[in-house]
Amino acid sequence: MTLLTTLSAIMTFNPFDVGLVVNIVVIVLLLLCSALASGSETALFSLSPAQLDRIRRHKTPVNTAILRLLSDQDQLLATVLIFNNLVNILIISLCNNLIDDLVVFNHTGWEFAIKTIAVTFVLLLFGEIMPKVYASYNPVGFSSIVALPISFLNKIFKPLSYVLVKYSDSIHNRGLIHPENISMEEIEDALEITENPSETEKDMLSGIVQFASTEVEEIMHPRMDIVALDREENFDEVRRVIMESGFSRIPVYNESIDHIVGMLYVKDMVAHAFKGADFEWQRHLRPAYYTTEHKKINELLEEFQTQKVHIAIVVDEYGSTLGLVSLEDILEEIVGEISDESDVPEEASYERLPDGSYLFDGKAHIGEVEEVLELAEGTFDDMRGEAETLAGMMLEIKRDFPAKGDKVKAHGVRFTVVSVSGHHAEEIKVEKI
């Protein structure tokens, strides 16, 4: 009773006139046209490459019309927007007249509010939301329904849509629209917050983003890990190194690894596999390719492609050998670890001892040691110098070659050299004090 009293105070309903049926029918038809226009925009621009390929293979008038519309997408969008706006204006005008014929408002403020809410609700629900939702789930079917009507409208509105497209192009060309440059940091931030890509895809995209800023020294194999041959070795020793290393290309040096004289390609030795120890394998060496430690890997990749090589020797400013980098190392920066049948599973660089301490490989990265000991990142930055490995940090701290049993304390951690190979700490015991 209270609701009726409130409505009576706001408005008075006129008797229903049969003549209003025509007005209602026209509004419904216009709403249908608005729905088709809104849905056509969603449907036509949502067709996937696979769906378009199927449409191309089936030559029908409807499919031909779809392909013709999409061949000029700016023209299509202008036509749809012109028609949709004209229809919506007519709907608003007719709905306003219909409400005036049905209702007499006793207050101007209520009249504006109710008309706005009612017309907006009808237009959004039936002219925008419902058709677009349906078109997004069934783009091919909806496109087939609207293709011929939109093609007809495209011809009718072509003069007006042509002017609109040209005007928008001129605005863009004059520089009134300035797309902002996106920094690498912004791309990385976007990758961090996105939810759609998998972790593998995120890693790959991050690798692409960081690709141009990565230097050779960050991905190269250090000189202590290089498997190389002395050019004075006999062929029996060469065969042994080839079999044990499993590498397809092996650097060859003269006197020391700082003097690389060429590269031995294993495939060149296949035809001579059963030759004697005195076989002159040195005659089959190929020229070595050199690069610097600070070269960007995207530049090196381009050089690899141009020079048709797969491996480079990394040298410093004095020509001394720092390491080795391959095409596979560069590609792994984008796609992640690449393994083949010759690769063996990587062993852990440390093991936990019964007393709670850890036995680390000297080549273990300092960051890994901090992580295993649950220390803050960068704990040892004040004493590591330029070293990246645990053995290198020991050299920086001692300022001398390590000997078995040497002990060093730093930041509540004791480092003890367990074994030495040459001048290099091969195994180091690490324990919290």
C-alpha beads as a LAMMPS data file, in Angstrom:
LAMMPS data file: protein, C-alpha beads

433 atoms
432 bonds

1 atom types
1 bond types

-500.0 500.0 xlo xhi
-500.0 500.0 ylo yhi
-500.0 500.0 zlo zhi

Masses

1 110.0

Atoms # bond

1 1 1 0.000 0.000 0.000
2 1 1 2.869 2.329 0.847
3 1 1 4.579 1.630 -2.541
4 1 1 1.403 2.453 -4.459
5 1 1 0.972 5.642 -2.477
6 1 1 4.569 6.648 -3.245
7 1 1 4.137 5.901 -6.968
8 1 1 0.903 7.869 -7.044
9 1 1 2.694 10.838 -5.532
10 1 1 5.435 10.635 -8.174
11 1 1 3.497 9.759 -11.321
12 1 1 0.046 9.159 -12.769
13 1 1 -0.505 6.417 -15.372
14 1 1 -2.548 7.214 -18.481
15 1 1 -4.952 4.662 -19.973
16 1 1 -3.197 2.306 -22.391
17 1 1 -3.803 3.284 -25.990
18 1 1 -3.729 0.603 -28.685
19 1 1 -1.867 3.092 -30.882
20 1 1 1.149 2.739 -28.567
21 1 1 1.650 -0.856 -29.756
22 1 1 3.208 0.416 -32.973
23 1 1 5.650 2.516 -30.959
24 1 1 6.612 -0.470 -28.805
25 1 1 7.073 -2.730 -31.840
26 1 1 9.352 -0.165 -33.485
27 1 1 11.423 0.143 -30.297
28 1 1 11.812 -3.657 -30.107
29 1 1 12.934 -3.793 -33.758
30 1 1 15.419 -0.985 -33.159
31 1 1 16.747 -2.787 -30.065
32 1 1 17.268 -5.862 -32.247
33 1 1 19.224 -3.741 -34.750
34 1 1 21.326 -2.279 -31.915
35 1 1 21.997 -5.776 -30.599
36 1 1 23.100 -6.990 -34.035
37 1 1 25.393 -3.986 -34.492
38 1 1 27.012 -4.349 -31.056
39 1 1 27.383 -8.105 -31.408
40 1 1 28.787 -7.856 -34.929
41 1 1 31.666 -5.717 -33.712
42 1 1 32.560 -8.305 -31.056
43 1 1 32.009 -11.324 -33.310
44 1 1 33.901 -10.154 -36.392
45 1 1 36.915 -8.896 -34.458
46 1 1 37.029 -12.024 -32.258
47 1 1 37.518 -14.527 -35.075
48 1 1 40.702 -16.513 -34.452
49 1 1 43.252 -17.306 -37.208
50 1 1 42.041 -20.942 -37.233
51 1 1 38.412 -19.865 -37.654
52 1 1 39.349 -17.456 -40.438
53 1 1 41.280 -20.230 -42.161
54 1 1 38.176 -22.464 -42.122
55 1 1 36.094 -19.570 -43.482
56 1 1 38.571 -19.094 -46.347
57 1 1 38.411 -22.776 -47.272
58 1 1 34.567 -22.771 -47.553
59 1 1 33.636 -20.424 -50.381
60 1 1 30.076 -19.246 -49.668
61 1 1 28.483 -15.790 -50.124
62 1 1 28.381 -15.298 -46.352
63 1 1 32.037 -16.324 -45.856
64 1 1 33.092 -14.115 -48.760
65 1 1 31.243 -11.198 -47.150
66 1 1 33.024 -11.820 -43.814
67 1 1 36.454 -11.816 -45.460
68 1 1 35.630 -8.682 -47.459
69 1 1 34.518 -6.830 -44.316
70 1 1 37.667 -7.793 -42.422
71 1 1 39.902 -6.737 -45.311
72 1 1 39.223 -3.102 -44.300
73 1 1 38.725 -3.155 -40.550
74 1 1 38.758 0.628 -40.113
75 1 1 35.906 0.984 -42.602
76 1 1 34.001 -1.848 -40.920
77 1 1 34.360 -0.345 -37.442
78 1 1 33.259 3.103 -38.666
79 1 1 30.150 1.625 -40.319
80 1 1 29.156 -0.348 -37.218
81 1 1 29.622 2.651 -34.915
82 1 1 27.666 5.029 -37.188
83 1 1 24.731 2.627 -37.516
84 1 1 24.735 1.712 -33.817
85 1 1 24.718 5.346 -32.693
86 1 1 21.923 6.303 -35.089
87 1 1 19.798 3.395 -33.863
88 1 1 20.469 4.228 -30.199
89 1 1 19.462 7.863 -30.727
90 1 1 16.166 6.713 -32.277
91 1 1 15.577 4.304 -29.391
92 1 1 16.145 7.035 -26.803
93 1 1 13.773 9.403 -28.641
94 1 1 11.005 6.810 -29.046
95 1 1 11.337 5.584 -25.453
96 1 1 11.020 9.164 -24.247
97 1 1 7.815 9.631 -26.250
98 1 1 6.460 6.265 -25.073
99 1 1 7.010 7.120 -21.407
100 1 1 5.386 10.551 -21.904
101 1 1 2.307 8.868 -23.438
102 1 1 2.059 6.289 -20.648
103 1 1 2.964 8.334 -17.573
104 1 1 2.390 11.846 -16.255
105 1 1 5.082 12.840 -13.758
106 1 1 4.169 15.063 -10.832
107 1 1 7.784 16.132 -10.285
108 1 1 10.352 17.135 -12.943
109 1 1 13.294 15.689 -11.014
110 1 1 11.731 12.238 -10.821
111 1 1 10.849 12.374 -14.520
112 1 1 14.499 12.882 -15.537
113 1 1 15.810 10.215 -13.137
114 1 1 13.299 7.497 -14.099
115 1 1 13.611 8.135 -17.840
116 1 1 17.413 8.025 -17.664
117 1 1 17.528 4.842 -15.575
118 1 1 14.871 3.024 -17.639
119 1 1 16.287 3.850 -21.084
120 1 1 19.911 3.210 -19.998
121 1 1 18.972 -0.163 -18.510
122 1 1 17.121 -1.269 -21.661
123 1 1 19.904 -0.118 -24.005
124 1 1 22.743 -1.652 -22.001
125 1 1 21.054 -4.977 -21.311
126 1 1 19.434 -5.709 -24.668
127 1 1 21.538 -3.537 -26.991
128 1 1 25.055 -4.075 -25.591
129 1 1 25.683 -6.661 -22.868
130 1 1 23.573 -9.643 -24.011
131 1 1 24.555 -9.527 -27.719
132 1 1 28.247 -9.017 -26.967
133 1 1 28.339 -11.890 -24.482
134 1 1 26.631 -14.195 -26.981
135 1 1 28.865 -13.026 -29.854
136 1 1 32.028 -13.636 -27.823
137 1 1 31.003 -17.266 -27.204
138 1 1 29.824 -17.887 -30.786
139 1 1 31.777 -15.534 -33.073
140 1 1 31.469 -17.662 -36.234
141 1 1 27.717 -18.133 -35.953
142 1 1 27.033 -14.485 -35.114
143 1 1 29.339 -13.306 -37.905
144 1 1 27.433 -15.474 -40.373
145 1 1 24.154 -13.820 -39.312
146 1 1 25.347 -10.220 -39.602
147 1 1 27.810 -10.473 -42.515
148 1 1 25.364 -9.713 -45.336
149 1 1 23.404 -6.959 -43.495
150 1 1 26.646 -5.228 -42.419
151 1 1 27.959 -5.488 -45.995
152 1 1 24.809 -3.689 -47.162
153 1 1 25.229 -0.995 -44.494
154 1 1 28.900 -0.682 -45.443
155 1 1 27.867 0.443 -48.917
156 1 1 25.205 2.861 -47.619
157 1 1 27.438 4.573 -45.061
158 1 1 30.630 4.387 -47.135
159 1 1 30.871 8.143 -47.862
160 1 1 30.449 9.094 -44.199
161 1 1 32.645 6.306 -42.844
162 1 1 35.327 7.144 -45.425
163 1 1 35.446 10.745 -44.149
164 1 1 35.659 9.574 -40.521
165 1 1 38.479 7.108 -41.233
166 1 1 40.485 9.685 -43.179
167 1 1 39.998 12.293 -40.467
168 1 1 41.161 9.912 -37.724
169 1 1 44.186 8.938 -39.838
170 1 1 45.116 12.590 -40.341
171 1 1 44.941 13.213 -36.575
172 1 1 47.262 10.264 -35.966
173 1 1 49.681 11.301 -38.707
174 1 1 49.913 14.871 -37.400
175 1 1 51.193 13.525 -34.125
176 1 1 48.185 14.359 -31.959
177 1 1 48.301 10.791 -30.752
178 1 1 51.622 10.056 -29.103
179 1 1 52.093 6.415 -28.093
180 1 1 54.339 6.330 -25.050
181 1 1 57.602 4.437 -25.159
182 1 1 57.499 1.467 -22.828
183 1 1 60.634 0.788 -20.857
184 1 1 62.069 -2.661 -20.198
185 1 1 61.315 -2.199 -16.498
186 1 1 57.627 -1.605 -17.252
187 1 1 57.482 -4.744 -19.393
188 1 1 59.067 -6.766 -16.587
189 1 1 56.578 -5.323 -14.083
190 1 1 53.718 -6.260 -16.410
191 1 1 55.018 -9.825 -16.624
192 1 1 55.144 -10.041 -12.844
193 1 1 51.484 -9.082 -12.336
194 1 1 49.945 -10.920 -15.284
195 1 1 47.958 -14.045 -14.464
196 1 1 47.501 -15.688 -17.856
197 1 1 50.978 -16.925 -18.909
198 1 1 52.409 -20.007 -17.242
199 1 1 55.688 -19.813 -15.322
200 1 1 57.530 -21.221 -18.359
201 1 1 56.070 -18.521 -20.596
202 1 1 56.904 -15.831 -18.038
203 1 1 60.514 -17.049 -17.863
204 1 1 60.782 -17.034 -21.641
205 1 1 59.304 -13.527 -21.957
206 1 1 61.593 -12.288 -19.176
207 1 1 64.552 -13.808 -21.022
208 1 1 63.571 -11.930 -24.180
209 1 1 63.191 -8.654 -22.254
210 1 1 66.628 -9.019 -20.606
211 1 1 68.287 -10.437 -23.721
212 1 1 69.632 -7.136 -25.076
213 1 1 71.167 -6.107 -21.738
214 1 1 72.951 -9.408 -20.946
215 1 1 76.722 -9.484 -21.443
216 1 1 78.844 -12.458 -22.538
217 1 1 80.621 -12.730 -19.168
218 1 1 77.270 -13.484 -17.483
219 1 1 76.670 -16.678 -19.474
220 1 1 80.142 -17.899 -20.484
221 1 1 81.842 -21.019 -19.135
222 1 1 84.922 -19.910 -17.129
223 1 1 88.370 -20.996 -18.337
224 1 1 88.718 -23.586 -15.547
225 1 1 85.727 -25.456 -17.029
226 1 1 86.994 -25.447 -20.609
227 1 1 87.911 -28.816 -22.089
228 1 1 90.796 -28.115 -24.474
229 1 1 93.548 -29.984 -26.333
230 1 1 97.263 -29.273 -26.570
231 1 1 98.206 -29.253 -30.253
232 1 1 101.232 -31.452 -29.401
233 1 1 98.999 -34.321 -28.178
234 1 1 98.977 -37.539 -30.211
235 1 1 95.810 -38.819 -31.823
236 1 1 95.191 -41.456 -29.139
237 1 1 94.873 -38.689 -26.521
238 1 1 92.615 -36.692 -28.852
239 1 1 90.310 -39.702 -29.236
240 1 1 90.190 -40.143 -25.460
241 1 1 89.248 -36.480 -24.838
242 1 1 86.585 -36.601 -27.535
243 1 1 84.996 -39.731 -26.063
244 1 1 85.092 -38.506 -22.457
245 1 1 83.956 -34.925 -23.047
246 1 1 81.086 -35.593 -25.448
247 1 1 81.576 -32.155 -27.023
248 1 1 81.274 -31.588 -30.766
249 1 1 83.801 -28.725 -30.874
250 1 1 86.994 -28.575 -28.772
251 1 1 89.439 -25.635 -28.517
252 1 1 93.082 -26.397 -29.280
253 1 1 95.907 -24.391 -27.660
254 1 1 99.631 -23.979 -28.080
255 1 1 101.621 -24.189 -24.794
256 1 1 98.818 -22.647 -22.664
257 1 1 95.087 -22.108 -22.869
258 1 1 95.764 -18.384 -23.298
259 1 1 96.967 -19.176 -26.829
260 1 1 94.038 -20.835 -28.597
261 1 1 95.159 -21.690 -32.135
262 1 1 92.006 -23.257 -33.511
263 1 1 88.922 -25.413 -33.026
264 1 1 88.722 -29.155 -33.607
265 1 1 85.323 -30.235 -34.989
266 1 1 84.629 -33.822 -33.973
267 1 1 82.706 -34.455 -37.200
268 1 1 85.955 -33.821 -39.105
269 1 1 87.570 -36.715 -37.183
270 1 1 84.862 -39.301 -37.904
271 1 1 86.471 -40.425 -41.160
272 1 1 89.839 -40.803 -39.360
273 1 1 88.591 -42.489 -36.172
274 1 1 90.792 -45.579 -36.629
275 1 1 94.011 -43.814 -37.625
276 1 1 97.154 -44.389 -35.558
277 1 1 98.579 -42.266 -32.770
278 1 1 100.852 -40.420 -35.230
279 1 1 97.922 -39.156 -37.363
280 1 1 98.342 -35.423 -38.042
281 1 1 94.977 -34.299 -36.749
282 1 1 96.225 -30.698 -36.446
283 1 1 95.805 -30.288 -40.208
284 1 1 92.034 -30.388 -39.728
285 1 1 91.806 -27.481 -37.277
286 1 1 89.384 -24.693 -38.095
287 1 1 89.903 -21.018 -37.147
288 1 1 88.737 -20.035 -33.665
289 1 1 86.295 -17.170 -33.245
290 1 1 86.968 -14.630 -30.473
291 1 1 84.759 -12.216 -28.567
292 1 1 85.039 -9.888 -25.573
293 1 1 83.565 -10.336 -22.128
294 1 1 81.445 -7.167 -22.240
295 1 1 79.818 -7.769 -25.616
296 1 1 76.002 -7.959 -25.516
297 1 1 74.771 -11.456 -26.328
298 1 1 72.256 -10.186 -28.893
299 1 1 75.197 -8.723 -30.845
300 1 1 77.132 -11.983 -30.510
301 1 1 74.122 -13.953 -31.740
302 1 1 74.028 -11.784 -34.848
303 1 1 77.760 -12.393 -35.375
304 1 1 77.240 -16.150 -34.990
305 1 1 74.567 -16.016 -37.693
306 1 1 76.706 -13.902 -40.015
307 1 1 79.944 -15.830 -39.528
308 1 1 78.187 -19.234 -39.384
309 1 1 79.936 -20.287 -36.167
310 1 1 78.522 -21.860 -33.006
311 1 1 81.204 -21.166 -30.422
312 1 1 83.489 -18.293 -29.403
313 1 1 86.510 -17.906 -27.132
314 1 1 86.081 -15.049 -24.643
315 1 1 89.257 -12.978 -24.157
316 1 1 90.124 -9.944 -22.041
317 1 1 91.874 -6.736 -23.118
318 1 1 95.272 -8.461 -22.965
319 1 1 94.182 -11.400 -25.127
320 1 1 94.115 -13.895 -22.248
321 1 1 91.390 -16.541 -22.332
322 1 1 88.563 -15.876 -19.868
323 1 1 86.086 -18.497 -20.962
324 1 1 83.982 -19.942 -23.729
325 1 1 80.458 -19.194 -24.960
326 1 1 78.324 -21.170 -27.400
327 1 1 75.189 -20.608 -29.434
328 1 1 73.370 -22.962 -27.071
329 1 1 74.318 -20.760 -24.090
330 1 1 72.742 -17.748 -25.798
331 1 1 69.532 -19.567 -26.722
332 1 1 69.191 -20.901 -23.175
333 1 1 68.900 -17.304 -21.960
334 1 1 65.534 -17.177 -23.763
335 1 1 64.077 -20.686 -23.739
336 1 1 65.708 -22.054 -20.583
337 1 1 67.903 -25.118 -20.169
338 1 1 68.375 -27.174 -23.357
339 1 1 69.222 -30.824 -22.726
340 1 1 70.093 -33.535 -25.207
341 1 1 70.915 -37.227 -24.968
342 1 1 74.588 -36.503 -24.258
343 1 1 73.855 -34.347 -21.213
344 1 1 74.083 -35.884 -17.760
345 1 1 72.041 -34.720 -14.793
346 1 1 73.785 -31.909 -12.935
347 1 1 74.992 -32.903 -9.502
348 1 1 74.280 -30.691 -6.503
349 1 1 77.167 -28.350 -5.685
350 1 1 76.946 -29.170 -1.957
351 1 1 76.030 -31.872 0.531
352 1 1 74.894 -31.676 4.144
353 1 1 77.260 -33.339 6.621
354 1 1 76.156 -35.248 9.778
355 1 1 77.307 -32.423 12.060
356 1 1 74.965 -29.946 10.320
357 1 1 77.665 -28.233 8.269
358 1 1 77.858 -28.238 4.457
359 1 1 80.515 -29.420 2.036
360 1 1 80.498 -27.142 -1.013
361 1 1 82.156 -27.476 -4.390
362 1 1 84.648 -24.635 -4.818
363 1 1 82.833 -23.578 -7.993
364 1 1 79.532 -23.055 -6.129
365 1 1 78.098 -19.565 -6.588
366 1 1 78.273 -17.297 -3.547
367 1 1 74.570 -16.556 -3.869
368 1 1 73.834 -20.276 -3.570
369 1 1 75.876 -20.462 -0.352
370 1 1 73.891 -17.547 1.103
371 1 1 70.634 -19.223 0.129
372 1 1 71.551 -22.627 1.623
373 1 1 72.709 -21.012 4.886
374 1 1 69.538 -18.868 4.928
375 1 1 71.559 -15.661 4.976
376 1 1 70.462 -12.354 3.515
377 1 1 71.284 -11.836 -0.149
378 1 1 74.578 -9.924 -0.464
379 1 1 75.872 -10.925 2.991
380 1 1 79.396 -11.482 1.625
381 1 1 79.421 -8.566 -0.839
382 1 1 81.842 -6.603 1.333
383 1 1 84.558 -9.260 0.975
384 1 1 83.899 -11.077 -2.292
385 1 1 85.471 -8.420 -4.513
386 1 1 84.990 -9.453 -8.144
387 1 1 84.649 -13.151 -7.241
388 1 1 81.500 -15.059 -8.166
389 1 1 82.411 -18.473 -6.721
390 1 1 83.144 -19.680 -3.199
391 1 1 86.749 -20.574 -4.111
392 1 1 87.213 -17.134 -5.664
393 1 1 85.975 -15.458 -2.494
394 1 1 88.470 -17.497 -0.451
395 1 1 91.257 -16.099 -2.650
396 1 1 89.956 -12.551 -2.152
397 1 1 89.876 -12.966 1.641
398 1 1 93.243 -14.775 2.053
399 1 1 95.087 -12.841 -0.656
400 1 1 97.021 -16.060 -1.217
401 1 1 96.583 -19.488 -2.774
402 1 1 94.541 -21.800 -0.541
403 1 1 96.014 -24.789 1.267
404 1 1 94.260 -27.777 2.755
405 1 1 93.042 -26.969 6.258
406 1 1 92.978 -23.184 5.816
407 1 1 90.169 -21.569 7.824
408 1 1 88.438 -18.226 7.305
409 1 1 85.669 -16.639 9.419
410 1 1 83.239 -14.029 8.119
411 1 1 79.749 -12.870 9.161
412 1 1 79.301 -15.735 11.616
413 1 1 80.366 -18.386 9.106
414 1 1 83.515 -20.544 9.124
415 1 1 85.019 -21.679 5.815
416 1 1 87.493 -24.598 5.862
417 1 1 89.415 -25.770 2.782
418 1 1 88.955 -29.565 2.591
419 1 1 90.771 -30.336 -0.666
420 1 1 92.839 -28.446 -3.207
421 1 1 93.443 -28.997 -6.919
422 1 1 96.456 -27.041 -8.145
423 1 1 95.934 -23.512 -6.837
424 1 1 92.182 -23.929 -6.627
425 1 1 90.086 -24.855 -3.556
426 1 1 88.145 -27.855 -4.827
427 1 1 86.003 -28.561 -1.722
428 1 1 85.159 -26.169 1.126
429 1 1 83.404 -26.957 4.393
430 1 1 80.965 -24.244 5.423
431 1 1 79.395 -23.986 8.872
432 1 1 77.638 -21.384 10.970
433 1 1 79.478 -20.448 14.132

Bonds

1 1 1 2
2 1 2 3
3 1 3 4
4 1 4 5
5 1 5 6
6 1 6 7
7 1 7 8
8 1 8 9
9 1 9 10
10 1 10 11
11 1 11 12
12 1 12 13
13 1 13 14
14 1 14 15
15 1 15 16
16 1 16 17
17 1 17 18
18 1 18 19
19 1 19 20
20 1 20 21
21 1 21 22
22 1 22 23
23 1 23 24
24 1 24 25
25 1 25 26
26 1 26 27
27 1 27 28
28 1 28 29
29 1 29 30
30 1 30 31
31 1 31 32
32 1 32 33
33 1 33 34
34 1 34 35
35 1 35 36
36 1 36 37
37 1 37 38
38 1 38 39
39 1 39 40
40 1 40 41
41 1 41 42
42 1 42 43
43 1 43 44
44 1 44 45
45 1 45 46
46 1 46 47
47 1 47 48
48 1 48 49
49 1 49 50
50 1 50 51
51 1 51 52
52 1 52 53
53 1 53 54
54 1 54 55
55 1 55 56
56 1 56 57
57 1 57 58
58 1 58 59
59 1 59 60
60 1 60 61
61 1 61 62
62 1 62 63
63 1 63 64
64 1 64 65
65 1 65 66
66 1 66 67
67 1 67 68
68 1 68 69
69 1 69 70
70 1 70 71
71 1 71 72
72 1 72 73
73 1 73 74
74 1 74 75
75 1 75 76
76 1 76 77
77 1 77 78
78 1 78 79
79 1 79 80
80 1 80 81
81 1 81 82
82 1 82 83
83 1 83 84
84 1 84 85
85 1 85 86
86 1 86 87
87 1 87 88
88 1 88 89
89 1 89 90
90 1 90 91
91 1 91 92
92 1 92 93
93 1 93 94
94 1 94 95
95 1 95 96
96 1 96 97
97 1 97 98
98 1 98 99
99 1 99 100
100 1 100 101
101 1 101 102
102 1 102 103
103 1 103 104
104 1 104 105
105 1 105 106
106 1 106 107
107 1 107 108
108 1 108 109
109 1 109 110
110 1 110 111
111 1 111 112
112 1 112 113
113 1 113 114
114 1 114 115
115 1 115 116
116 1 116 117
117 1 117 118
118 1 118 119
119 1 119 120
120 1 120 121
121 1 121 122
122 1 122 123
123 1 123 124
124 1 124 125
125 1 125 126
126 1 126 127
127 1 127 128
128 1 128 129
129 1 129 130
130 1 130 131
131 1 131 132
132 1 132 133
133 1 133 134
134 1 134 135
135 1 135 136
136 1 136 137
137 1 137 138
138 1 138 139
139 1 139 140
140 1 140 141
141 1 141 142
142 1 142 143
143 1 143 144
144 1 144 145
145 1 145 146
146 1 146 147
147 1 147 148
148 1 148 149
149 1 149 150
150 1 150 151
151 1 151 152
152 1 152 153
153 1 153 154
154 1 154 155
155 1 155 156
156 1 156 157
157 1 157 158
158 1 158 159
159 1 159 160
160 1 160 161
161 1 161 162
162 1 162 163
163 1 163 164
164 1 164 165
165 1 165 166
166 1 166 167
167 1 167 168
168 1 168 169
169 1 169 170
170 1 170 171
171 1 171 172
172 1 172 173
173 1 173 174
174 1 174 175
175 1 175 176
176 1 176 177
177 1 177 178
178 1 178 179
179 1 179 180
180 1 180 181
181 1 181 182
182 1 182 183
183 1 183 184
184 1 184 185
185 1 185 186
186 1 186 187
187 1 187 188
188 1 188 189
189 1 189 190
190 1 190 191
191 1 191 192
192 1 192 193
193 1 193 194
194 1 194 195
195 1 195 196
196 1 196 197
197 1 197 198
198 1 198 199
199 1 199 200
200 1 200 201
201 1 201 202
202 1 202 203
203 1 203 204
204 1 204 205
205 1 205 206
206 1 206 207
207 1 207 208
208 1 208 209
209 1 209 210
210 1 210 211
211 1 211 212
212 1 212 213
213 1 213 214
214 1 214 215
215 1 215 216
216 1 216 217
217 1 217 218
218 1 218 219
219 1 219 220
220 1 220 221
221 1 221 222
222 1 222 223
223 1 223 224
224 1 224 225
225 1 225 226
226 1 226 227
227 1 227 228
228 1 228 229
229 1 229 230
230 1 230 231
231 1 231 232
232 1 232 233
233 1 233 234
234 1 234 235
235 1 235 236
236 1 236 237
237 1 237 238
238 1 238 239
239 1 239 240
240 1 240 241
241 1 241 242
242 1 242 243
243 1 243 244
244 1 244 245
245 1 245 246
246 1 246 247
247 1 247 248
248 1 248 249
249 1 249 250
250 1 250 251
251 1 251 252
252 1 252 253
253 1 253 254
254 1 254 255
255 1 255 256
256 1 256 257
257 1 257 258
258 1 258 259
259 1 259 260
260 1 260 261
261 1 261 262
262 1 262 263
263 1 263 264
264 1 264 265
265 1 265 266
266 1 266 267
267 1 267 268
268 1 268 269
269 1 269 270
270 1 270 271
271 1 271 272
272 1 272 273
273 1 273 274
274 1 274 275
275 1 275 276
276 1 276 277
277 1 277 278
278 1 278 279
279 1 279 280
280 1 280 281
281 1 281 282
282 1 282 283
283 1 283 284
284 1 284 285
285 1 285 286
286 1 286 287
287 1 287 288
288 1 288 289
289 1 289 290
290 1 290 291
291 1 291 292
292 1 292 293
293 1 293 294
294 1 294 295
295 1 295 296
296 1 296 297
297 1 297 298
298 1 298 299
299 1 299 300
300 1 300 301
301 1 301 302
302 1 302 303
303 1 303 304
304 1 304 305
305 1 305 306
306 1 306 307
307 1 307 308
308 1 308 309
309 1 309 310
310 1 310 311
311 1 311 312
312 1 312 313
313 1 313 314
314 1 314 315
315 1 315 316
316 1 316 317
317 1 317 318
318 1 318 319
319 1 319 320
320 1 320 321
321 1 321 322
322 1 322 323
323 1 323 324
324 1 324 325
325 1 325 326
326 1 326 327
327 1 327 328
328 1 328 329
329 1 329 330
330 1 330 331
331 1 331 332
332 1 332 333
333 1 333 334
334 1 334 335
335 1 335 336
336 1 336 337
337 1 337 338
338 1 338 339
339 1 339 340
340 1 340 341
341 1 341 342
342 1 342 343
343 1 343 344
344 1 344 345
345 1 345 346
346 1 346 347
347 1 347 348
348 1 348 349
349 1 349 350
350 1 350 351
351 1 351 352
352 1 352 353
353 1 353 354
354 1 354 355
355 1 355 356
356 1 356 357
357 1 357 358
358 1 358 359
359 1 359 360
360 1 360 361
361 1 361 362
362 1 362 363
363 1 363 364
364 1 364 365
365 1 365 366
366 1 366 367
367 1 367 368
368 1 368 369
369 1 369 370
370 1 370 371
371 1 371 372
372 1 372 373
373 1 373 374
374 1 374 375
375 1 375 376
376 1 376 377
377 1 377 378
378 1 378 379
379 1 379 380
380 1 380 381
381 1 381 382
382 1 382 383
383 1 383 384
384 1 384 385
385 1 385 386
386 1 386 387
387 1 387 388
388 1 388 389
389 1 389 390
390 1 390 391
391 1 391 392
392 1 392 393
393 1 393 394
394 1 394 395
395 1 395 396
396 1 396 397
397 1 397 398
398 1 398 399
399 1 399 400
400 1 400 401
401 1 401 402
402 1 402 403
403 1 403 404
404 1 404 405
405 1 405 406
406 1 406 407
407 1 407 408
408 1 408 409
409 1 409 410
410 1 410 411
411 1 411 412
412 1 412 413
413 1 413 414
414 1 414 415
415 1 415 416
416 1 416 417
417 1 417 418
418 1 418 419
419 1 419 420
420 1 420 421
421 1 421 422
422 1 422 423
423 1 423 424
424 1 424 425
425 1 425 426
426 1 426 427
427 1 427 428
428 1 428 429
429 1 429 430
430 1 430 431
431 1 431 432
432 1 432 433
